[in-house]
């Protein structure tokens, strides 16, 4: 049986990732100072400059026509098409995919209940099981998700506040007392505050505690680490955590759509159970 997977552009792939299952990406649309762009590294410099200048940035759903055209083509080409969408509580992308997919019997849409590099981890698990001949269901997506921990450190909440993804009170407090919020994506698919810190030392302590609670006494070699940073300077934080646990982090780009909402003063890590 021939299968394919479709992802939205907030889910990133490593350049050397070469599964036997075909993967297709549908780009989210990004508006920089009123001009439309596709969520692509091709326009990364434009988005970074827009962020630097403090100009208006917004995202919009993928083009419905582009989604329908791709689904129509894939439904004929493959026996089964799995679609992994960003959390339905963070974007209307899932609703769009579901609406379009309803007309095709062999296209199944999943709500990842997450975004960004946690979706990258979920995708890797999906692909591994598909290659083994497994039929994927929504419960499998949640199971993959539960096998990972996603932590996001925000050093400046300005972009999150503008996007409406975080409360104005939290943003105001962080600016007044220099608090750095540590976020995660709750099991429901919503952004959740999981810690607060006023220094990099405290951030490290909180992340270490969260990771230990997740992995427990288990062999750390049975876990992998994925990471994404808004600025290269934050890689040092990632390497410090990785070194302590004996991991070699795999770095992924945040992408223009994610940068639009969180800005560049951020880094995120995912600790995931390795596929055997």
N, C-alpha and C positions, 0 to 999 in steps of 0.2 A: 504494500500500500504506500503510495507516494503522499508525503505530508510536507507542509510548509508552515512557517511561523511568520506572523506579521507583528511588528512592534511600532510604537510611535517614537518620534525622534528624541524623546527625553530618556530613552533607554539606550545606553552607549555600548558599543562593541569594541573589543581590542583589535588592533590591526592584524594580529597574527592568529585570530580566532577563525578556525576553518572547519566547522562542523559539516557532517554529511547531509544535514537537513537545510534546505534553502530558507534564508531569512530575508524578509522585505521590510523596509522602513518607510513609514508615512510621516512626512514632516509636519510639525506644528508650525503655525505662522507667527512671525514676530513683527511687531510694528515699532520702528525706531523713529521717533520724532515725526510720526504720521506716515512713514514710508514702509511698505510691506516687504518682508524678507522671509525666506524659508529658513527654518531652524537647521542651520548647517554651519560647519566650521569655515566654510567659504566666506561667511559674513561675520566671523568672530571679531575681526578688527573693528568693524562698524559698530557692533554692539558694545564692545569694550570702550570705545571712544564716546559713545552715547552715555554710558554709565559714568564715565569720568567727568563728562560735562554736565551731568545731572539732568539731562533732557528726558522727555517722556518716553517710557518703554512699556509696551503691552504685548500680551500674547493672545492668539485666537486659535480656534479649533483648526484641524487640518481641513483642506478644501473638500467639501462633500462630494464634488464631482471626481476629484482625484481618488477618494476612498472607494467610490462606487466603481470607477473604472478598474482599479486594481482588484477589488473583490470579484468583479465580473470575470476578469482574466484568470485569476487564481482558481476560481470555482470550477473552471473548465480544465485547468492544467493539472490539478491535484485531487486526490481522493478525499483528503481532509486538510483544512486550513485552520490553524489555531491563531487567534489574535490576542496578544497581551497588551492591555491598556493601562495607562497611568490610573491611579486611584480615582474612582467615580466621585469622591468627595473633594478632590483637588482640581478636577477638570471635567468639562462636558464631553471630552473625547470618548469616554466609554459609552455614553449615551448615543453619540454619533455612530460609532462603530456598530453598536447593537442594532440601531435602527436600519442601517444599510444591510447588515448581515442577515436580517430576518427573512430576506427573500431567497437566501441560499441555504440549502439543507446541510451542506458539508463545511460551512464556516461557523466556528464556535468562538465567541468572544469571552475573555476572562477579565475580571476586575482584579488587578494585582494588589489592591489595597496599599500600594506604595508608589514610589517614583524613583527615578535616577538610578544610582548604582545598586540599590536593593533590587530593582527590577532587572538589572544586569545579572545579578546572582540568580534570581528566579528563572530568568531565561536560560542560563547555563544548565540549571537543573531540569528544566523542561526538555531542552534539546537532548540531554543525556538519556532521559527516559524514553523520548520518542525514538531515538536511535536503537533502543532496546525493544522497540515494538509496543510500548505502552500507549494506551488511549488516555489522554490527559483530560482531567475533569477539574472543576473549580476547587474542589477539596484538595486536589494535588497542589494547586497554586498556593493555597493557604498553608499547606504543609511545608512547602519549600520556604515560604516566607517565615514560618515559625522556626526554621532551622538557621535563621540569621538575625543579627542585631544591627540596627542602623542608627548611628549617632551623628548629629550635625551640630557643629559649633559655629555660631554667628557672632562675629566681632562688631558688626554694624547692622542694625535691623531696619535701616531706612528703606531699602528696597522691599523688604517683607511687608512693612507698614503700607507702602504705596500699593502693593498688590492685594492688600486685604487678607493676607495669609497669616497675619499675627495681630493680636490685639494692640490698639494704640497705647493702652496703659503699659503693657510690657515694653513697647518701644520707648515710651517716655522714661520709664524707670531705668532702662539700660543706658540711656543717654545721660541721665542725671547722676547716676552713681557708677557708671562704667561697668555695669553688669553684662557679662557675655552669656546669653541664653544657650543652653544645650538642648537641642530638640531631637525628637524621634518621630516616626510615623506610627501612630497607634494601630492596633489590630483592626480597628474600624476603617482605617485609611485616612484618618485626620492627623494634622500636625499636632504634636503634643509636647509641652514643656517637661523635660525630664531632669533638669538641673540648671543651676546658675553659678557663675564664677566671676571673680574680679581679677584673676591673674592666670597666666598660662600654667603656673604650678598647680593651681586649684583645678583648672580644666583637666590637666593630666591625672590628678588624683580621682576626679569624678569618673573620667573615662575608664581608668584602670579598674575602679570599683564595679562599674557597669559591665565591663568585659569579664571580670572574674565571676560575677554573679551569673552571667550567661553561660560561660564555659565550665565553671566549677573546677573540680579537681581533675577534669579530663585532660588527656594528652593534647596539648596545644597544637601538635602537628596534624591533628585531625581536622583543623580549621584553616581557612584561608582568609586573607584580608584584602578587601577592595577599597580604593580611596579615590577621592576627587577633591581638588583644591581650586579656590578662586584665584589664588596667587601662589607662585612657586615658593615663597617664603614659608608658607604653611606646610610644605612637605616635611620640614624639620620636625613638626609636631607628630606627623604621621610616622616618620621613621623612628622617633623615640618610642612610640607605643609598639610599633612592630618589633623593634629590637628587644624590648623587654619580654615579648612573648615568642620570640624565635620565628617571626613571620617575615616574608618578603612581600611587601605590598604591591598590588597591581593597580596602577593609576589609570583613571579614565577621565576624559574631558567632561566638564559640567554641561557644555552645550549652551547655545545662545538663549534658548527658552528658559532654562533653569537660571542662568545668570540674570535674566530679566527680572526674576522674582526674588533672588537672594543677593544679588550683587557679587562683588569679588572678595569681600571680607568674610570668607567662609571656608571651612573644609568639612568633609564628611567621610566617615568610614563605615564599612560593612564587614562584620565578622560572620562568616558563613561556614557551615559544616561542609567539608570536602565531599565530593561525589566519589564513591568507592568504585 
